[in-house]
Amino acid sequence: MNKPPSSSRRLLRLAGWILGLALVWCGIIAGRIVYYGNHDEVAKADVIIILGAAVRKGEASPAFAGRIRHAIDLHKRGFAQKLIFTGGLGHDGKIPESEVGRQIALREGIDDRDILIESKSTKTWENFVEAARLMREHGLHNAIIVSDPYHLHRARTMAADAGITAVTSPTPHTAFRTWRTKVPFLLNELRLFHSHLIYRAMDRR
């Protein structure tokens, strides 16, 4: 007769199933991150939300500059009348990310009346909380989210959680062009996406 599996074997088997399911789940999420990073949903909207990124010595980092450039291009092509620049003080603590974005947009000929900024947020979730507040205050109903490609799956989820109806448009001017930079970005997005799911679950308890 076959002996029933010991408790340790059952636990190992269960752990194997859990690990397998976790890997499948992470593979699905990674696939969605890559999909939204390669899929431009751009359509006419009330506003373009530009997610903040690093500012160094008062100048936009390559990642932030790429986002700003793409947003300004969409604005000039008539996809949205308004721009919302998000982001408060970064690590250098000298000027808010959103103000840097505003200054660049003004230099590119964007009317100051078409630019909205928030300078409180320090992370992506706060970007959307503050952007949602500005949208309510100005009667704006839908948005185009602009960021680096692999950022957009998490951004889309957070926008929905903040009550924003939005499509996404990845910047073609991203600073993350090689697999050497893309893979760490992807892995970090997997981590941050699941952190947001945990935060959302805890917040709704």
ZIUR-V908483 format. One record per backbone hydrogen bond with DSSP energy under -0.5 kcal/mol. NH is the residue of the N-H (numbers start at 1). CO is the residue of the C=O. If there is no record, write none. Layout:
# ZIUR-V908483
nh = (NH & NH)
co = (CO & CO)
This chain:
# ZIUR-V908483
nh = (10 & 11 & 12 & 13 & 14 & 15 & 16 & 17 & 18 & 19 & 20 & 21 & 22 & 23 & 24 & 25 & 26 & 27 & 28 & 29 & 30 & 31 & 32 & 33 & 34 & 35 & 36 & 37 & 38 & 38 & 39 & 40 & 41 & 41 & 45 & 46 & 47 & 48 & 49 & 49 & 50 & 50 & 51 & 51 & 56 & 57 & 59 & 61 & 65 & 66 & 67 & 68 & 69 & 70 & 71 & 72 & 73 & 74 & 75 & 76 & 77 & 78 & 79 & 82 & 83 & 84 & 85 & 85 & 86 & 86 & 88 & 90 & 92 & 93 & 97 & 98 & 100 & 101 & 102 & 103 & 104 & 105 & 106 & 107 & 108 & 109 & 110 & 114 & 115 & 116 & 116 & 118 & 127 & 128 & 129 & 130 & 131 & 132 & 133 & 134 & 135 & 136 & 137 & 138 & 139 & 140 & 143 & 144 & 145 & 146 & 146 & 147 & 151 & 152 & 152 & 155 & 156 & 157 & 158 & 159 & 160 & 161 & 162 & 163 & 164 & 165 & 165 & 166 & 167 & 169 & 171 & 174 & 177 & 181 & 182 & 183 & 185 & 186 & 187 & 188 & 189 & 190 & 191 & 192 & 193 & 194 & 195 & 196 & 197 & 198 & 199 & 200 & 201 & 202 & 203 & 204 & 205)
co = (6 & 7 & 8 & 9 & 10 & 11 & 12 & 13 & 14 & 15 & 16 & 17 & 18 & 19 & 20 & 21 & 22 & 23 & 24 & 25 & 26 & 27 & 28 & 29 & 30 & 31 & 32 & 33 & 34 & 35 & 35 & 38 & 39 & 168 & 79 & 142 & 142 & 82 & 47 & 144 & 48 & 84 & 49 & 146 & 59 & 55 & 56 & 54 & 61 & 62 & 63 & 64 & 65 & 66 & 67 & 68 & 69 & 70 & 71 & 72 & 73 & 75 & 74 & 46 & 114 & 48 & 83 & 116 & 50 & 84 & 121 & 95 & 55 & 90 & 88 & 87 & 96 & 97 & 98 & 99 & 100 & 101 & 102 & 103 & 104 & 106 & 105 & 111 & 112 & 83 & 114 & 85 & 123 & 124 & 125 & 126 & 127 & 128 & 129 & 130 & 131 & 132 & 133 & 134 & 136 & 135 & 165 & 47 & 167 & 49 & 144 & 169 & 148 & 148 & 149 & 151 & 152 & 153 & 154 & 155 & 156 & 157 & 158 & 160 & 159 & 141 & 163 & 164 & 143 & 145 & 147 & 171 & 175 & 178 & 178 & 179 & 181 & 182 & 183 & 184 & 185 & 186 & 187 & 188 & 189 & 190 & 191 & 192 & 193 & 194 & 195 & 196 & 197 & 198 & 199 & 200 & 202)
